[in-house]
Amino acid sequence: MLTREELAARVDALPRVDIAHTPTPLEEMPRLRERLTEDGHVVPPIYVKREDMTGLAFGGNKARHYEFEMPHIVDAGYDTLINIMDYHSNNARMTAAAANKSGLRYVLVLKNAANRKVQGNLLIDKLLGAEMHLLDQFQSEDADGYAAKLKEKLESDGAKVYLLQEHLFPRVVGMVGFVRCGLELLNQIEELGLQQVHIYGVAGRSLCGLILAAKNLGLDWRFTGVTVNYDMPLDDYIFQHVEDIRGFLDLPMTFAEEDMRVLDQFVGEGYGLMTPEVADAIRLAAQTDAIILDPNYTGTVMAALLDDIRTGSVSPEESVVFLHTGGLPALFTFADDLAN
């Protein structure tokens, strides 16, 4: 085990720039609890960790990631950043903002983006000045090849190009940022006197960072991760990097599959396709505690949390912490569905 000071020192050994507005609040959701109790359910205290308030181009969890990723890229001498994402990606938007703050040229290859309405994250990408390549469905099948050729062209013109998908560090940097968040969250949990903490979030790198913090500090926090995408197996996305992150931070303990309960039944027909349960969760959070969720990530996690409460899968003795990872511009892409 490590002390807080020892864990903080391992994170602070990596170059970092101030991009995120931190600490983010840890707020209670008493109206949601009251509404669910009125419906006849036994409901534990529910808190929300407001990573939607990190401030970078509408906020989100990735602001913490880029505090470490941007100096890693700049210090290595790169001047151009290429990213491959889906047309409604939060990652694409926040990378654009972080690249601007870091003085990097940002080239964005967006899958399934041709002829889309310029709305939500796509609008913010454009406002931020990303050099966008909007691929159609056919081109998207080889987006990696498209980006590789684009990299060759830019390098022939004299640019030093960092293609995000070619490097290891972007696959673990989110965990680094959320180890740091874990230290912040621990202080807030202690200030509030919370016991038997159970954290709900997207099954991804940010949640793994919190798991790393908890394990290396000897905390008994529980974790439930909710999948939002059929196309990104967790083995490839996070679990293959359990030793990589241990090495980057020189940690005595890393995470394992059994550290996270995974719920995969809330994806519906696929990523970017909102289910009725997610729409209901978005409305309920907004109409109780005025917490605005997104249709792809946080809405899906809230739908899973609500289902757990309604089916008695959460102990009333626990303190639930909902990790709000942002993604708010995507809400406007679903305006017609949500308005109806």
Secondary structure as UniProt FT lines:
FT   HELIX           4..12
FT   STRAND          26..28
FT   HELIX           30..38
FT   TURN            39..40
FT   STRAND          46..50
FT   HELIX           51..53
FT   TURN            57..58
FT   HELIX           62..75
FT   TURN            76..77
FT   STRAND          80..86
FT   TURN            87..88
FT   HELIX           90..102
FT   STRAND          105..111
FT   TURN            114..115
FT   HELIX           121..127
FT   TURN            128..129
FT   STRAND          131..134
FT   HELIX           137..140
FT   TURN            141..142
FT   HELIX           143..156
FT   TURN            157..158
FT   STRAND          161..163
FT   HELIX           164..166
FT   HELIX           169..192
FT   STRAND          197..202
FT   HELIX           205..217
FT   STRAND          222..226
FT   TURN            230..231
FT   HELIX           234..237
FT   HELIX           239..241
FT   HELIX           242..249
FT   HELIX           257..259
FT   STRAND          261..263
FT   TURN            268..269
FT   TURN            271..272
FT   HELIX           276..289
FT   TURN            295..297
FT   HELIX           298..310
FT   TURN            311..312
FT   TURN            316..317
FT   STRAND          319..324
FT   HELIX           328..334
FT   HELIX           335..339
//
